Amino acid sequence: MKTEFLDPIELHEMDKVKLMNRTDTKYWFHIDDIEQILQEIKNDYYVLNINGESNLEYTTTYYDTDNNRMFNEHHNGKLNRYKVRRRSYVSSEISFLEVKFKSNKGRTQKKRIPAQFGNATITEAESEFLANITPFKASELHPALINNFSRVTLVNKNFNERCTIDMNLQFKSGDKVIALDKLVIVEIKSDGKTENSPLALALREQRIKTSGFSKYCIGRTITDSTLNPFCSKNSSKPLNTYIFGL
């Protein structure tokens, strides 16, 4: 995906818009639509650039209990729920153990600590971190899903909004690997409402509506036939079309 026409921003400048306590609005659609949308918002956003690259590789390991408590709570729409994951930035070989908490106020809070790159085993320090901010013990958690994807990150030039564009999604559980390479997931992260977001307006003009999408929930479902049907609610298109192609 081309981003050369967007003004770049460096990583250290992103501190102005960390948004660790925020609202999230998600959209998902076919990859063919993304170029036109970016052209429409090119004057409103910076694009994160690291060492000359804006399309950056990520890998995430999600953890869950033996009875899939976090998956089931998300699938059932429970609020005040948790997600535990290890997020790694491939190009820089930096990792964090992260906890995301979705409150009953509709806000997402994220806390994280540095982690060893390439290590999926929960360490003693990470175990203490989890015990302090979640109801889970490290001993009851295990890796449940690996997700690889590439991401472009945008920052509104008013520094009140951060947006991520995820592509080339691949999910792995055990020996099963499934790719959703025709799918784009856009998430607008802000400290308030998004009605005046240039990106949200551009998506609306393309008749792309907001639609919940959990990479963890979807990934678990399409790699494990014993789990419940897709967790994406109010979806305008069947997700199967992105698995088998359009």
C-alpha positions, 0 to 999 in steps of 0.5 A: 500500500502506497503512503508516500503522499502522506506527511511522515511523523517519527516515533518519538513524536507519537508521545503526544497521542498515546491514548492509553485510555480511549474509545475505539471505533472499528471498520473492516472492508475489502483492500481495494478500497483503501487507496482512495480513502487515503487519498481523500484524507492525505491533508489531515494525517501524518503517517508513522515512519520508522527507518524509512518504512511505514508498512510495519510488521507485527506479531501478536500472541494471545493468551487464554485459559483452558476453558477460553474465558476471555474468548467467551466473555468477548463473544458474549458481549460482556463488559469489564472484560480483559485481553492478555497478549504479547505484541511484538514489533518485528522490524525493531525486535521490541515486545510488550506484554499488554493487558487491554481492559474494556470497561462498561463505559465503552472505554478501552484501557491498555497497560503494558510492560517491556518483554523479551522479544521472541519469548512466549513464556510468561516470566516471573515479572510478567506474572506479577504484572498480571496478578496486579491488574487482572483476575488471572494467574499466569499459571492458568494462561497459555498461548491460544493464538498467534496473529501476524499482520502489517500495519500503517499508523496515522496520526491526525494533525491536530494530535487528537486521534490515532488510526491504525490500518491492518492488512495481510492478516494471518492466524495460526493455532497449532498446525492450522494457518489461515490468511485473510489477505483481502481484508483491511481493518481500520481502527480509530482511537480517540479520547472522545467521539469520532463524528468529526474525524476526517477518516470516519467521514471518508469511510462514511462517504464510501458507505463503509459502516462501523463494525466490531472486529476482534482479531483474537475472537475471529482468529480463534473461531476460524482456526478452531471449529469447536468454538462458536460462530464469528464474533463480528456483530452487525457485519455487512458482509460475510467474513467467509468472503475474505477467507476464500476470496472475492 
